[in-house]
Amino acid sequence: MPTKIEKDEATGVDTTGHEWDGVRELNNPLPRWWLYVFYATVVFSIGYMVIFPSVPYGDGYLKGTADYSARVEVEKDLAEAKAAQGDILARVAESDLETIRGDQNLLAFSIAGGGAAFAENCAACHGTGATGGPGYPNLQDDDWLWGGDLNAIQTTIRHGIRWEQNEDTRYSEMPPFGDGMLDRAQIAAATQYVLSLAGLDHDAATAAAGQTVYAEQCAACHKADGAGDPTLGAPALNDAVWLYAGNADEIATQIARPRHGVMPAWDNRLSPVTIKMLTVYVHELGGGQ
């Protein structure tokens, strides 16, 4: 709290009259060099406000005498970058996917552009490293629901999966076998047989009974050996790669009450050139066929 101003006995300097827990504040002047620097910053700030955009008001702002705008500069830089890419973008636009993949310059450019498009549009579901997650396919392996060649990947990107707003979307659904088609014992048996196809721990006796159920109900889509069918979007069951999980409970749940993922179509969201570059990028992640 404020007290009376006194002269400090040790230094001979007047106090400010403020004291905290017995410690009194000395009224020392600020260093001159500090004051000069402070005055210089004030002068600089005033000059900056006069020359460059500064104080906002209403719907506008003080534009400054230099007529400078960082937004305009960014737009200019983007326009220059786009112009510089014009030739190679035109080559990507007029080239088919195999040609792009066979040309090192086009391939490198497409991987860079496709990677940027992936990070902005796809990573939210497939992960920044494209390794996917429960319900979202891993794009780094060679296990593909709808095929992993260039044209198949492009079709999936363009039209999506079960995306009703696109008339050409890829569409398939696994029936819910738990709704009266199979009883619990049959579902349990089919589950053990699917585990055996993937080479996972299973009950051999129950799996033997499940082989008949599988042949009658599942082989038409997933094939007799569990290899799957990319034309139907039917996943392979013999490679221990799972969209959700590969344990008995998850497999039984998928048989009884299957989950069906949805991927949006990008043909109305991304340009044809961007879709080409994204296709090449996904194909080059390591699992492309």
C-alpha positions as CSV (number, residue, x, y, z in Angstrom):
1,M,0.0,0.0,0.0
2,P,1.2,3.6,-0.6
3,T,3.3,5.2,2.2
4,K,5.0,8.5,2.5
5,I,8.0,9.2,0.2
6,E,11.3,8.8,2.0
7,K,14.9,8.8,1.1
8,D,16.5,5.4,1.1
9,E,19.4,5.4,3.6
10,A,21.5,2.8,1.7
11,T,21.3,4.5,-1.8
12,G,20.2,8.1,-1.1
13,V,17.4,7.7,-3.6
14,D,13.9,8.8,-2.9
15,T,11.3,6.0,-2.7
16,T,8.0,6.0,-4.7
17,G,5.9,5.6,-1.6
18,H,5.0,2.0,-2.5
19,E,6.0,-0.9,-0.1
20,W,5.4,-4.6,-0.3
21,D,6.1,-6.8,2.7
22,G,8.7,-4.4,3.9
23,V,10.3,-3.9,0.5
24,R,10.2,-0.3,-0.6
25,E,10.4,0.7,-4.3
26,L,13.1,3.2,-5.3
27,N,12.2,6.0,-7.7
28,N,15.1,5.3,-10.1
29,P,14.8,6.9,-13.5
30,L,14.7,4.6,-16.6
31,P,18.0,4.1,-18.4
32,R,18.4,6.7,-21.2
33,W,19.2,4.1,-23.8
34,W,15.9,2.3,-22.9
35,L,13.9,5.6,-23.3
36,Y,15.6,6.3,-26.6
37,V,14.7,2.9,-27.9
38,F,11.1,3.3,-26.7
39,Y,10.8,6.7,-28.4
40,A,12.2,5.2,-31.6
41,T,9.6,2.4,-31.6
42,V,6.9,5.0,-31.2
43,V,8.1,7.0,-34.1
44,F,8.6,3.8,-36.2
45,S,5.0,2.7,-35.3
46,I,3.5,6.0,-36.4
47,G,5.5,5.9,-39.7
48,Y,4.4,2.3,-40.3
49,M,0.8,3.3,-39.8
50,V,1.2,6.1,-42.3
51,I,2.9,3.9,-45.0
52,F,1.4,0.4,-44.6
53,P,-2.1,-1.0,-44.0
54,S,-2.8,-0.8,-40.3
55,V,-5.9,0.3,-38.2
56,P,-9.2,-1.3,-39.1
57,Y,-12.4,0.7,-39.1
58,G,-15.9,-0.4,-40.0
59,D,-15.7,-2.4,-43.2
60,G,-12.3,-1.0,-44.2
61,Y,-8.9,-0.1,-42.8
62,L,-6.1,2.5,-43.2
63,K,-4.5,1.4,-46.5
64,G,-1.3,3.4,-46.1
65,T,0.5,5.5,-48.7
66,A,2.6,2.6,-50.1
67,D,-0.6,1.0,-51.5
68,Y,0.7,-2.4,-50.2
69,S,-1.4,-5.4,-49.4
70,A,-0.1,-8.8,-48.2
71,R,-3.3,-10.4,-49.6
72,V,-2.6,-9.0,-53.1
73,E,1.0,-10.2,-52.9
74,V,-0.2,-13.7,-52.0
75,E,-2.7,-13.8,-54.8
76,K,0.1,-12.6,-57.1
77,D,2.4,-15.3,-56.0
78,L,-0.3,-18.0,-56.4
79,A,-1.0,-16.7,-59.9
80,E,2.7,-16.8,-60.8
81,A,3.0,-20.4,-59.4
82,K,0.0,-21.5,-61.3
83,A,1.3,-20.0,-64.5
84,A,4.6,-21.7,-63.9
85,Q,2.9,-25.0,-63.6
86,G,0.7,-24.4,-66.6
87,D,2.7,-26.5,-69.0
88,I,3.1,-29.5,-66.8
89,L,-0.5,-29.3,-65.7
90,A,-1.6,-29.3,-69.3
91,R,0.5,-32.4,-69.9
92,V,-1.1,-34.2,-67.0
93,A,-4.5,-33.2,-68.3
94,E,-3.9,-34.6,-71.7
95,S,-2.1,-37.8,-70.6
96,D,-3.6,-41.0,-69.5
97,L,-2.7,-42.6,-66.2
98,E,-0.2,-45.1,-67.6
99,T,1.6,-42.3,-69.5
100,I,1.9,-40.2,-66.4
101,R,3.3,-43.2,-64.5
102,G,5.8,-43.9,-67.2
103,D,7.1,-40.3,-67.4
104,Q,9.4,-39.4,-64.5
105,N,8.7,-35.7,-64.6
106,L,4.9,-36.2,-64.7
107,L,5.1,-38.9,-62.1
108,A,7.1,-36.7,-59.7
109,F,4.8,-33.8,-60.2
110,S,1.7,-35.9,-59.8
111,I,2.9,-37.5,-56.6
112,A,3.6,-34.1,-55.1
113,G,0.3,-32.7,-56.2
114,G,-1.6,-35.8,-55.3
115,G,0.0,-35.9,-51.8
116,A,-1.2,-32.3,-51.2
117,A,-4.7,-33.3,-52.3
118,F,-4.6,-36.4,-50.1
119,A,-3.6,-34.4,-47.1
120,E,-6.4,-31.9,-47.6
121,N,-9.2,-34.3,-48.6
122,C,-8.4,-37.9,-47.6
123,A,-6.2,-38.0,-44.6
124,A,-9.1,-37.3,-42.2
125,C,-10.4,-40.8,-42.8
126,H,-7.5,-42.7,-44.2
127,G,-4.9,-41.1,-41.9
128,T,-2.0,-38.9,-42.7
129,G,0.1,-42.0,-43.5
130,A,-2.7,-43.6,-45.5
131,T,-2.7,-46.6,-43.1
132,G,-6.4,-46.3,-42.4
133,G,-8.2,-47.5,-39.3
134,P,-11.3,-49.4,-38.2
135,G,-13.8,-49.0,-41.0
136,Y,-11.3,-47.1,-43.2
137,P,-9.1,-49.1,-45.6
138,N,-5.3,-49.1,-45.4
139,L,-4.0,-47.7,-48.8
140,Q,-0.4,-48.8,-48.1
141,D,-1.0,-52.5,-48.6
142,D,-2.0,-54.6,-51.6
143,D,-5.5,-55.5,-50.3
144,W,-8.1,-53.7,-52.3
145,L,-11.9,-54.0,-52.0
146,W,-12.6,-52.6,-55.5
147,G,-9.2,-53.2,-57.2
148,G,-5.9,-51.5,-57.0
149,D,-4.9,-50.7,-60.6
150,L,-4.8,-47.2,-61.8
151,N,-8.2,-47.2,-63.5
152,A,-9.9,-48.9,-60.5
153,I,-8.5,-46.4,-58.0
154,Q,-9.5,-43.5,-60.3
155,T,-13.1,-44.8,-60.5
156,T,-13.3,-45.2,-56.8
157,I,-12.1,-41.6,-56.2
158,R,-14.4,-40.2,-58.8
159,H,-17.6,-41.9,-58.0
160,G,-17.1,-43.0,-54.3
161,I,-18.5,-46.0,-52.5
162,R,-22.3,-46.1,-51.7
163,W,-22.4,-42.4,-52.3
164,E,-26.1,-41.9,-53.3
165,Q,-25.6,-38.5,-54.8
166,N,-23.5,-40.0,-57.6
167,E,-25.4,-42.3,-60.0
168,D,-22.2,-44.1,-61.0
169,T,-21.1,-44.8,-57.4
170,R,-19.8,-48.3,-56.6
171,Y,-22.4,-50.1,-54.6
172,S,-22.6,-53.4,-52.8
173,E,-24.0,-54.6,-49.5
174,M,-23.6,-57.7,-47.5
175,P,-26.9,-59.0,-46.3
176,P,-27.6,-59.2,-42.6
177,F,-27.5,-63.0,-42.0
178,G,-28.6,-62.5,-38.4
179,D,-32.1,-61.4,-39.6
180,G,-33.5,-64.9,-39.9
181,M,-31.2,-66.2,-42.7
182,L,-28.8,-68.0,-40.3
183,D,-29.3,-69.0,-36.7
184,R,-26.7,-68.3,-34.0
185,A,-25.1,-71.7,-34.3
186,Q,-24.6,-71.3,-38.1
187,I,-23.2,-67.8,-37.6
188,A,-20.7,-69.2,-35.0
189,A,-19.8,-72.0,-37.4
190,A,-19.2,-69.6,-40.3
191,T,-17.1,-67.4,-38.1
192,Q,-14.8,-70.2,-37.2
193,Y,-14.5,-71.2,-40.8
194,V,-13.6,-67.6,-41.8
195,L,-10.9,-67.6,-39.1
196,S,-9.6,-70.8,-40.6
197,L,-9.4,-69.3,-44.1
198,A,-7.2,-66.5,-42.6
199,G,-5.0,-68.9,-40.8
200,L,-6.0,-67.7,-37.4
201,D,-6.7,-69.6,-34.3
202,H,-10.1,-71.4,-34.6
203,D,-12.1,-74.3,-33.4
204,A,-11.6,-77.0,-36.0
205,A,-14.8,-79.0,-35.4
206,T,-17.0,-75.9,-35.5
207,A,-15.1,-74.6,-38.6
208,A,-15.8,-77.9,-40.4
209,A,-19.5,-77.4,-39.8
210,G,-19.1,-73.8,-41.0
211,Q,-17.6,-74.8,-44.3
212,T,-21.0,-75.9,-45.5
213,V,-22.6,-72.6,-44.3
214,Y,-19.9,-70.7,-46.1
215,A,-20.3,-72.6,-49.3
216,E,-24.0,-72.0,-49.4
217,Q,-24.1,-68.4,-48.2
218,C,-20.8,-66.7,-48.7
219,A,-18.7,-68.3,-51.5
220,A,-20.8,-66.6,-54.2
221,C,-19.2,-63.2,-53.3
222,H,-16.1,-64.1,-51.3
223,K,-15.1,-67.1,-53.5
224,A,-14.7,-70.6,-52.3
225,D,-11.1,-70.0,-51.2
226,G,-12.0,-66.7,-49.5
227,A,-10.0,-64.6,-52.1
228,G,-12.8,-62.1,-52.5
229,D,-14.1,-60.4,-55.6
230,P,-13.1,-56.8,-56.4
231,T,-15.8,-56.5,-59.0
232,L,-18.3,-56.7,-56.2
233,G,-16.3,-55.0,-53.5
234,A,-16.3,-58.3,-51.6
235,P,-13.2,-58.4,-49.4
236,A,-10.7,-61.3,-49.3
237,L,-11.1,-63.3,-46.2
238,N,-7.9,-65.4,-46.5
239,D,-5.3,-62.8,-46.0
240,A,-5.8,-61.7,-42.3
241,V,-6.4,-58.1,-43.5
242,W,-9.6,-56.8,-41.8
243,L,-11.5,-53.6,-42.3
244,Y,-12.8,-53.7,-38.8
245,A,-11.1,-56.4,-36.7
246,G,-10.1,-60.1,-37.2
247,N,-11.4,-61.6,-33.9
248,A,-14.3,-64.0,-33.6
249,D,-16.7,-61.4,-32.0
250,E,-16.1,-58.8,-34.8
251,I,-16.4,-61.4,-37.6
252,A,-19.7,-62.7,-36.1
253,T,-21.0,-59.2,-35.8
254,Q,-20.2,-58.5,-39.4
255,I,-22.0,-61.7,-40.5
256,A,-25.1,-61.0,-38.4
257,R,-25.3,-57.2,-38.8
258,P,-22.8,-56.0,-41.4
259,R,-21.5,-52.5,-41.4
260,H,-21.2,-50.7,-44.7
261,G,-18.9,-47.8,-45.1
262,V,-19.4,-44.8,-47.3
263,M,-16.9,-42.8,-49.3
264,P,-17.9,-39.6,-51.0
265,A,-17.5,-39.1,-54.7
266,W,-14.9,-36.5,-55.6
267,D,-15.6,-35.8,-59.3
268,N,-17.7,-32.7,-58.5
269,R,-15.3,-31.6,-55.7
270,L,-11.9,-32.0,-57.3
271,S,-10.7,-31.1,-60.8
272,P,-10.0,-33.9,-63.3
273,V,-6.3,-33.1,-63.1
274,T,-6.3,-33.2,-59.3
275,I,-8.1,-36.6,-59.4
276,K,-5.5,-37.9,-61.8
277,M,-2.7,-36.8,-59.5
278,L,-4.4,-38.2,-56.5
279,T,-4.9,-41.5,-58.3
280,V,-1.2,-41.7,-59.1
281,Y,-0.3,-40.8,-55.6
282,V,-2.5,-43.5,-54.0
283,H,-1.2,-46.0,-56.5
284,E,2.4,-45.2,-55.6
285,L,1.9,-45.6,-51.9
286,G,3.0,-49.1,-52.2
287,G,-0.1,-51.2,-52.8
288,G,-1.0,-50.3,-56.4
289,Q,-1.4,-53.2,-58.7
